[in-house]
């Protein structure tokens, strides 16, 4: 039996299970509405990752600098959310459980998610294929979630509450700009790898 296809399926299956568990547990702790944003970003990132970084590892030389800037900008943005009580603001719109408070925001979102994002920056340079793949997924998730979807949500929230300001609105532009730049670098890098692969196949044949 050829075990190579089985081995290649390990990371996608593991990631799918992790995403499913995180969405279920997150819905209980953070609320369904919160996990629609976070979980939706995770699912979108998963299918984009399957089409890109699962097949072709992310090129750190293209992505690492803007990606690290994105993390820094997201931390500034989440700092504004922390001091302006983002969970309470979100509770004005959605039925958010009391377990999603400032402590949870600080430990789980600011601390946990960004710690994984930083580890992914390290993993991109790893020689191990599995580490590269997990890191590639995390980079895509971070770019799509905090970098793009988060901006759409924050622009929408003020209209839902009927006022000009909503927690995090002032600084959301920072991770958005860095996220778009990183997204462009990711796409360019994947296109370059595919072109090189096609050129190599053409030389071989």
ZATORZA-255406 format. One record per residue: residue number from 1; residue in one letter; chain; x, y, z of N, C-alpha, C in turn. Coordinates in Angstrom, 1 decimal. Layout:
<NUM A A <X Y Z> <X Y Z> <X Y Z>> ...
% end
This chain:
<1 X A <0.9 -1.2 0.0> <0.0 0.0 0.0> <0.9 1.2 0.0>> <2 X A <0.5 2.2 -0.8> <1.3 3.5 -0.9> <0.9 4.3 0.3>> <3 X A <1.8 4.6 1.2> <1.5 5.3 2.4> <1.6 6.9 2.2>> <4 X A <2.2 7.3 1.1> <2.4 8.7 0.9> <1.2 9.5 0.9>> <5 X A <0.1 9.1 0.1> <-1.2 9.9 0.2> <-1.7 9.9 1.6>> <6 X A <-1.6 8.8 2.4> <-2.1 8.8 3.7> <-1.3 9.8 4.6>> <7 X A <0.0 9.8 4.4> <0.8 10.7 5.2> <0.5 12.1 4.9>> <8 X A <0.2 12.4 3.6> <-0.1 13.8 3.2> <-1.5 14.3 3.8>> <9 X A <-2.4 13.3 4.1> <-3.7 13.6 4.6> <-3.7 13.9 6.1>> <10 X A <-2.6 13.6 6.8> <-2.6 13.7 8.2> <-2.8 15.1 8.7>> <11 X A <-2.1 16.0 8.2> <-2.2 17.4 8.6> <-3.6 18.0 8.3>> <12 X A <-4.1 17.9 7.0> <-5.4 18.4 6.8> <-6.5 17.8 7.7>> <13 X A <-6.5 16.5 8.0> <-7.4 15.9 8.9> <-7.3 16.4 10.3>> <14 X A <-6.0 16.5 10.7> <-5.8 17.0 12.1> <-6.3 18.5 12.2>> <15 X A <-6.0 19.3 11.2> <-6.4 20.7 11.3> <-7.9 20.8 11.2>> <16 X A <-8.6 20.0 10.4> <-10.1 20.0 10.4> <-10.7 19.7 11.7>> <17 X A <-10.1 18.7 12.4> <-10.6 18.3 13.7> <-10.3 19.4 14.7>> <18 X A <-9.2 20.0 14.7> <-8.8 21.1 15.6> <-9.8 22.3 15.4>> <19 X A <-10.0 22.6 14.1> <-10.9 23.8 13.8> <-12.3 23.5 14.4>> <20 X A <-12.8 22.3 14.1> <-14.1 21.9 14.6> <-14.2 22.0 16.1>> <21 X A <-13.2 21.5 16.8> <-13.3 21.5 18.3> <-13.2 22.9 18.8>> <22 X A <-12.3 23.8 18.2> <-12.2 25.1 18.6> <-13.5 25.9 18.4>> <23 X A <-14.1 25.7 17.3> <-15.4 26.4 17.0> <-16.5 26.0 18.0>> <24 X A <-16.6 24.7 18.3> <-17.6 24.3 19.3> <-17.3 24.8 20.7>> <25 X A <-16.0 24.7 21.2> <-15.7 25.2 22.5> <-15.7 26.7 22.5>> <26 X A <-15.3 27.3 21.4> <-15.3 28.8 21.4> <-16.7 29.4 21.4>> <27 X A <-17.7 28.7 20.8> <-19.1 29.1 20.8> <-19.6 29.1 22.2>> <28 X A <-19.2 28.2 23.0> <-19.7 28.1 24.4> <-19.1 29.2 25.3>> <29 X A <-17.8 29.5 25.0> <-17.1 30.5 25.9> <-17.2 31.9 25.4>> <30 X A <-17.1 32.1 24.0> <-17.1 33.4 23.4> <-18.4 33.8 22.8>> <31 X A <-19.3 32.8 22.6> <-20.6 33.1 22.0> <-20.6 32.7 20.5>> <32 X A <-21.8 32.4 20.0> <-22.0 31.9 18.7> <-21.6 33.0 17.7>> <33 X A <-22.0 34.3 17.9> <-21.8 35.4 17.0> <-20.3 35.6 16.9>> <34 X A <-19.6 35.5 18.0> <-18.1 35.7 18.0> <-17.4 34.7 17.1>> <35 X A <-17.9 33.4 17.3> <-17.3 32.3 16.6> <-17.7 32.3 15.1>> <36 X A <-18.8 32.9 14.7> <-19.1 33.0 13.3> <-18.0 33.8 12.6>> <37 X A <-17.5 34.9 13.3> <-16.4 35.7 12.7> <-15.1 34.9 12.8>> <38 X A <-14.7 34.4 13.9> <-13.5 33.7 14.1> <-13.5 32.3 13.4>> <39 X A <-14.6 31.6 13.6> <-14.7 30.3 13.0> <-14.8 30.4 11.5>> <40 X A <-15.6 31.4 11.0> <-15.7 31.6 9.6> <-14.4 31.8 8.9>> <41 X A <-13.6 32.7 9.6> <-12.2 33.0 9.1> <-11.4 31.7 9.1>> <42 X A <-11.5 30.9 10.1> <-10.8 29.6 10.2> <-11.1 28.7 9.1>> <43 X A <-12.4 28.6 8.8> <-12.9 27.7 7.7> <-12.4 28.2 6.3>> <44 X A <-12.6 29.5 6.1> <-12.1 30.0 4.8> <-10.6 29.8 4.6>> <45 X A <-9.9 30.1 5.7> <-8.4 29.9 5.7> <-8.1 28.5 5.4>> <46 X A <-8.8 27.5 5.9> <-8.5 26.1 5.7> <-8.6 25.7 4.3>> <47 X A <-9.6 26.2 3.5> <-9.7 25.8 2.1> <-8.7 26.6 1.3>> <48 X A <-8.4 27.8 1.6> <-7.4 28.5 0.9> <-6.0 27.8 1.2>> <49 X A <-5.8 27.4 2.4> <-4.5 26.7 2.7> <-4.4 25.4 2.0>> <50 X A <-5.5 24.7 1.8> <-5.5 23.4 1.1> <-5.1 23.7 -0.4>> <51 X A <-5.5 24.8 -0.9> <-5.1 25.1 -2.3> <-3.8 25.7 -2.5>> <52 X A <-3.1 26.1 -1.4> <-1.9 26.8 -1.5> <-0.8 26.2 -0.6>> <53 X A <-0.7 26.6 0.6> <0.4 26.2 1.5> <0.5 24.7 1.8>> <54 X A <-0.6 24.0 1.7> <-0.5 22.5 1.9> <0.3 21.9 0.8>> <55 X A <0.1 22.4 -0.4> <0.8 21.9 -1.5> <2.2 22.5 -1.7>> <56 X A <2.3 23.8 -1.4> <3.5 24.6 -1.7> <3.8 25.4 -0.5>> <57 X A <4.8 25.1 0.3> <5.1 25.9 1.5> <5.2 27.4 1.3>> <58 X A <4.8 28.1 2.3> <4.9 29.6 2.2> <6.4 30.0 2.2>> <59 X A <6.7 31.0 1.3> <8.1 31.5 1.2> <8.3 32.5 2.3>> <60 X A <9.1 32.2 3.4> <9.3 33.1 4.5> <9.9 34.5 4.0>> <61 X A <10.8 34.4 3.0> <11.5 35.6 2.6> <10.5 36.7 2.0>> <62 X A <9.4 36.2 1.5> <8.4 37.1 1.0> <7.4 37.6 2.0>> <63 X A <7.1 36.8 3.0> <5.9 37.0 3.9> <6.3 37.4 5.3>> <64 X A <7.4 37.0 5.8> <7.7 37.1 7.2> <7.7 38.6 7.7>> <65 X A <8.3 39.5 7.0> <8.3 40.9 7.5> <6.9 41.5 7.6>> <66 X A <6.1 41.5 6.5> <4.8 42.1 6.7> <3.9 41.3 7.7>> <67 X A <4.1 40.0 7.8> <3.3 39.2 8.7> <3.6 39.6 10.1>> <68 X A <4.9 39.8 10.5> <5.2 40.2 11.8> <4.7 41.6 12.1>> <69 X A <4.7 42.5 11.1> <4.1 43.8 11.3> <2.6 43.7 11.5>> <70 X A <2.0 42.7 10.8> <0.5 42.5 11.0> <0.3 42.1 12.5>> <71 X A <1.1 41.2 13.0> <0.9 40.8 14.4> <1.0 42.0 15.4>> <72 X A <2.0 42.8 15.1> <2.2 44.0 16.0> <1.0 44.9 15.9>> <73 X A <0.5 45.1 14.7> <-0.6 46.0 14.5> <-1.9 45.5 15.1>> <74 X A <-2.0 44.2 15.0> <-3.2 43.5 15.7> <-3.1 43.6 17.2>> <75 X A <-2.0 43.6 17.7> <-1.8 43.7 19.2> <-2.2 45.1 19.6>> <76 X A <-1.8 46.1 18.8> <-2.2 47.5 19.1> <-3.7 47.6 19.1>> <77 X A <-4.3 47.1 18.0> <-5.8 47.1 17.8> <-6.5 46.4 19.0>> <78 X A <-6.0 45.3 19.4> <-6.6 44.6 20.5> <-6.4 45.3 21.9>> <79 X A <-5.3 46.1 21.9> <-5.1 46.9 23.1> <-6.2 47.9 23.2>> <80 X A <-6.6 48.5 22.1> <-7.8 49.4 22.1> <-9.0 48.7 22.6>> <81 X A <-9.2 47.5 22.0> <-10.4 46.7 22.4> <-10.4 46.4 23.9>> <82 X A <-9.2 46.2 24.5> <-9.1 45.8 25.9> <-9.5 47.0 26.7>> <83 X A <-9.0 48.2 26.4> <-9.2 49.4 27.3> <-10.6 49.9 27.1>> <84 X A <-11.3 49.6 25.9> <-12.6 50.1 25.7> <-13.7 49.0 25.9>> <85 X A <-13.3 47.9 26.5> <-14.2 46.8 26.8> <-15.0 46.2 25.6>> <86 X A <-14.2 45.6 24.8> <-14.8 45.0 23.6> <-15.9 44.0 23.9>> <87 X A <-15.8 43.1 24.8> <-16.8 42.1 25.1> <-18.2 42.8 25.5>> <88 X A <-18.1 43.9 26.3> <-19.3 44.6 26.7> <-20.0 45.3 25.5>> <89 X A <-19.1 45.8 24.6> <-19.7 46.5 23.4> <-20.3 45.4 22.5>> <90 X A <-19.7 44.3 22.4> <-20.3 43.2 21.5> <-21.6 42.7 22.1>> <91 X A <-21.7 42.7 23.4> <-22.9 42.2 24.1> <-24.1 43.1 23.8>> <92 X A <-23.8 44.3 23.4> <-24.9 45.2 23.0> <-25.6 44.8 21.7>> <93 X A <-24.9 44.0 20.9> <-25.5 43.6 19.6> <-25.9 42.2 19.7>> <94 X A <-25.1 41.3 20.3> <-25.3 39.9 20.2> <-25.5 39.3 21.6>> <95 X A <-26.0 38.1 21.7> <-26.2 37.4 22.9> <-24.9 36.7 23.3>> <96 X A <-24.0 37.4 23.9> <-22.7 36.9 24.3> <-22.7 36.4 25.7>> <97 X A <-22.2 35.2 25.9> <-22.2 34.7 27.3> <-21.2 35.5 28.2>> <98 X A <-21.5 35.5 29.5> <-20.7 36.2 30.5> <-19.3 35.7 30.6>> <99 X A <-19.0 34.5 30.1> <-17.7 34.0 30.1> <-16.8 34.7 29.1>> <100 X A <-17.3 35.4 28.2> <-16.5 36.3 27.3> <-16.4 37.6 27.9>> <101 X A <-15.4 37.8 28.8> <-15.1 39.1 29.4> <-13.7 39.6 29.1>> <102 X A <-13.3 40.6 29.8> <-12.0 41.2 29.5> <-10.9 40.2 29.8>> <103 X A <-11.0 39.4 30.8> <-10.0 38.4 31.1> <-9.8 37.4 30.0>> <104 X A <-11.0 36.9 29.5> <-10.9 36.0 28.4> <-10.4 36.6 27.1>> <105 X A <-10.8 37.9 26.9> <-10.2 38.6 25.7> <-8.7 38.7 25.8>> <106 X A <-8.2 39.0 27.0> <-6.8 39.2 27.2> <-6.0 37.9 27.1>> <107 X A <-6.5 36.8 27.7> <-5.8 35.6 27.8> <-5.9 34.7 26.5>> <108 X A <-7.2 34.6 26.0> <-7.4 33.7 24.9> <-7.1 34.4 23.6>> <109 X A <-7.7 35.6 23.4> <-7.5 36.3 22.1> <-6.2 37.0 21.9>> <110 X A <-6.0 37.9 22.9> <-4.7 38.7 22.8> <-3.5 37.8 23.0>> <111 X A <-3.6 36.9 24.1> <-2.4 36.1 24.4> <-2.3 34.8 23.6>> <112 X A <-3.3 34.0 23.6> <-3.3 32.7 23.0> <-3.1 32.8 21.5>> <113 X A <-4.0 33.5 20.8> <-4.0 33.5 19.4> <-2.7 34.2 18.8>> <114 X A <-2.3 35.3 19.5> <-1.1 35.9 19.0> <0.2 35.1 19.3>> <115 X A <0.2 34.3 20.4> <1.3 33.5 20.7> <1.4 32.4 19.6>> <116 X A <0.3 31.8 19.1> <0.3 30.9 18.0> <0.8 31.5 16.7>> <117 X A <0.4 32.8 16.6> <0.8 33.5 15.3> <2.3 33.7 15.3>> <118 X A <2.9 34.1 16.4> <4.3 34.3 16.5> <5.0 32.9 16.3>> <119 X A <4.5 31.9 16.9> <5.1 30.5 16.7> <5.1 30.1 15.2>> <120 X A <4.0 30.5 14.5> <3.9 30.2 13.1> <5.0 30.9 12.3>> <121 X A <5.3 32.1 12.8> <6.4 32.9 12.1> <7.7 32.1 12.2>> <122 X A <7.9 31.4 13.3> <9.1 30.6 13.5> <9.0 29.3 12.7>> <123 X A <7.8 28.7 12.7> <7.6 27.5 12.0> <7.7 27.6 10.5>> <124 X A <7.5 28.8 9.9> <7.7 28.9 8.5> <9.1 28.6 8.0>> <125 X A <10.1 28.8 8.9> <11.5 28.5 8.6> <11.9 27.1 9.0>> <126 X A <11.0 26.4 9.6> <11.4 25.0 10.0> <11.7 24.1 8.8>> <127 X A <12.5 23.1 9.0> <12.9 22.2 8.0> <11.8 21.0 7.9>> <128 X A <11.0 20.9 8.9> <10.0 19.9 9.0> <8.7 20.2 8.3>> <129 X A <8.3 19.4 7.4> <7.2 19.6 6.5> <5.9 19.9 7.3>> <130 X A <5.7 19.1 8.4> <4.5 19.2 9.2> <4.4 20.6 9.8>> <131 X A <5.6 21.0 10.4> <5.6 22.4 11.0> <5.4 23.5 10.0>> <132 X A <5.9 23.3 8.8> <5.7 24.3 7.7> <4.2 24.4 7.4>> <133 X A <3.5 23.2 7.3> <2.1 23.2 6.9> <1.2 23.8 8.0>> <134 X A <1.4 23.4 9.3> <0.7 24.0 10.3> <0.9 25.5 10.4>> <135 X A <2.1 25.9 10.2> <2.5 27.4 10.3> <1.9 28.1 9.1>> <136 X A <1.9 27.4 7.9> <1.3 28.0 6.7> <-0.2 28.3 6.9>> <137 X A <-0.9 27.3 7.6> <-2.3 27.5 7.9> <-2.5 28.7 8.8>> <138 X A <-1.7 28.8 9.9> <-1.9 29.8 10.8> <-1.7 31.2 10.2>> <139 X A <-0.7 31.3 9.3> <-0.5 32.6 8.6> <-1.7 32.9 7.8>> <140 X A <-2.3 32.0 7.0> <-3.5 32.3 6.2> <-4.6 32.7 7.1>> <141 X A <-4.8 32.0 8.2> <-5.9 32.3 9.2> <-5.7 33.7 9.7>> <142 X A <-4.5 34.0 10.1> <-4.3 35.4 10.7> <-4.5 36.5 9.7>> <143 X A <-4.1 36.2 8.5> <-4.3 37.3 7.4> <-5.8 37.4 7.1>> <144 X A <-6.5 36.3 6.9> <-7.9 36.4 6.6> <-8.7 36.9 7.8>> <145 X A <-8.4 36.4 9.0> <-9.2 36.8 10.2> <-8.9 38.2 10.7>> <146 X A <-7.9 38.4 11.5> <-7.5 39.7 12.0> <-7.2 40.7 10.8>> <147 X A <-6.7 40.2 9.7> <-6.3 41.1 8.7> <-7.4 41.6 7.8>> <148 X A <-8.4 40.8 7.5> <-9.5 41.2 6.5> <-10.9 41.2 7.1>> <149 X A <-11.3 40.0 7.6> <-12.6 39.8 8.1> <-12.9 40.8 9.3>> <150 X A <-11.9 40.9 10.2> <-12.0 41.8 11.4> <-12.4 43.2 11.0>> <151 X A <-11.8 43.7 9.9> <-12.1 45.0 9.4> <-13.5 45.2 9.0>> <152 X A <-14.0 44.2 8.2> <-15.4 44.2 7.8> <-16.4 44.2 9.0>> <153 X A <-16.1 43.4 10.0> <-16.9 43.4 11.2> <-16.9 44.7 11.9>> <154 X A <-15.7 45.3 12.1> <-15.6 46.5 12.9> <-16.3 47.7 12.2>> <155 X A <-16.3 47.7 10.8> <-17.0 48.8 10.1> <-18.5 48.6 10.2>> <156 X A <-18.9 47.3 10.3> <-20.4 47.0 10.4> <-20.9 47.3 11.8>> <157 X A <-20.2 47.1 12.8> <-20.7 47.2 14.2> <-21.3 48.5 14.6>> <158 X A <-20.7 49.7 14.2> <-21.3 51.0 14.6> <-22.7 51.2 14.0>> <159 X A <-22.9 50.6 12.8> <-24.3 50.7 12.2> <-25.3 49.9 13.0>> <160 X A <-24.8 48.8 13.6> <-25.7 47.9 14.3> <-26.1 48.5 15.7>> <161 X A <-25.1 49.2 16.3> <-25.4 49.8 17.6> <-26.0 51.2 17.5>> <162 X A <-25.9 51.8 16.3> <-26.4 53.2 16.1> <-25.6 54.3 16.6>> <163 X A <-24.3 54.2 16.6> <-23.4 55.3 17.0> <-22.1 55.2 16.2>> <164 X A <-21.4 56.3 16.3> <-20.2 56.4 15.5> <-19.0 55.5 15.9>> <165 X A <-18.9 55.4 17.2> <-17.7 54.6 17.7> <-18.1 53.2 18.3>> <166 X A <-17.3 52.3 18.0> <-17.4 50.9 18.5> <-16.0 50.5 18.9>> <167 X A <-15.9 49.7 20.0> <-14.7 49.3 20.5> <-13.7 48.7 19.5>> <168 X A <-12.6 49.3 19.3> <-11.6 48.8 18.4> <-11.6 49.5 17.0>> <169 X A <-12.6 50.4 16.8> <-12.8 51.0 15.5> <-11.6 51.9 15.0>> <170 X A <-11.0 52.6 16.0> <-10.0 53.6 15.7> <-8.8 52.9 15.1>> <171 X A <-8.3 51.8 15.7> <-7.1 51.2 15.3> <-7.2 50.0 14.3>> <172 X A <-8.4 49.7 13.9> <-8.6 48.5 13.1> <-7.9 48.7 11.7>> <173 X A <-7.7 49.9 11.3> <-7.1 50.2 10.0> <-5.6 49.7 10.0>> <174 X A <-5.0 49.6 11.2> <-3.6 49.2 11.3> <-3.4 47.7 10.8>> <175 X A <-4.1 46.7 11.5> <-4.0 45.3 11.0> <-4.6 45.1 9.6>> <176 X A <-5.5 46.0 9.2> <-6.1 45.8 7.9> <-5.1 46.1 6.8>> <177 X A <-4.4 47.2 6.9> <-3.4 47.6 5.9> <-2.3 46.5 5.9>> <178 X A <-1.8 46.1 7.1> <-0.7 45.1 7.1> <-1.2 43.8 6.6>> <179 X A <-2.5 43.5 6.9> <-3.1 42.2 6.4> <-3.2 42.2 4.9>> <180 X A <-3.6 43.3 4.3> <-3.7 43.3 2.8> <-2.3 43.1 2.2>> <181 X A <-1.3 43.8 2.8> <0.0 43.7 2.2> <0.5 42.2 2.3>> <182 X A <0.3 41.6 3.5> <0.7 40.2 3.7> <0.0 39.3 2.7>> <183 X A <-1.3 39.6 2.5> <-2.1 38.8 1.6> <-1.6 38.8 0.2>> <184 X A <-1.2 40.0 -0.2> <-0.7 40.2 -1.6> <0.7 39.4 -1.7>> <185 X A <1.5 39.5 -0.6> <2.8 38.7 -0.6> <2.5 37.2 -0.7>> <186 X A <1.5 36.8 0.0> <1.2 35.3 0.0> <0.8 34.9 -1.4>> <187 X A <-0.1 35.6 -2.0> <-0.5 35.3 -3.3> <0.6 35.3 -4.3>> <188 X A <1.4 36.4 -4.3> <2.5 36.5 -5.2> <3.5 35.3 -5.0>> <189 X A <3.8 35.0 -3.7> <4.7 33.9 -3.5> <4.2 32.6 -4.0>> <190 X A <2.9 32.3 -3.8> <2.3 31.0 -4.3> <2.4 31.0 -5.8>> <191 X A <2.1 32.1 -6.5> <2.1 32.2 -7.9> <3.5 31.9 -8.4>> <192 X A <4.5 32.5 -7.8> <5.9 32.3 -8.2> <6.3 30.8 -8.0>> <193 X A <5.9 30.2 -7.0> <6.3 28.8 -6.8> <5.6 27.9 -7.9>> <194 X A <4.4 28.2 -8.2> <3.7 27.4 -9.2> <4.3 27.6 -10.6>> <195 X A <4.8 28.8 -10.9> <5.4 29.1 -12.1> <6.8 28.4 -12.2>> <196 X A <7.5 28.3 -11.1> <8.8 27.6 -11.1> <8.6 26.1 -11.2>> <197 X A <7.5 25.6 -10.6> <7.2 24.2 -10.7> <6.9 23.8 -12.2>> <198 X A <6.1 24.7 -12.8> <5.7 24.5 -14.2> <6.9 24.5 -15.1>> <199 X A <7.8 25.5 -14.9> <9.0 25.6 -15.7> <9.9 24.4 -15.5>> <200 X A <10.0 23.9 -14.2> <10.8 22.7 -14.0> <10.2 21.5 -14.7>> <201 X A <8.9 21.3 -14.7> <8.3 20.2 -15.3> <8.5 20.3 -16.9>> <202 X A <8.5 21.5 -17.4> <8.7 21.7 -18.8> <10.1 21.3 -19.2>> <203 X A <11.1 21.6 -18.3> <12.5 21.3 -18.6> <12.7 19.8 -18.6>> <204 X A <12.0 19.1 -17.6> <12.2 17.7 -17.4> <11.6 16.9 -18.7>> <205 X A <10.4 17.4 -19.1> <9.8 16.7 -20.2> <10.5 17.1 -21.5>> 
% end
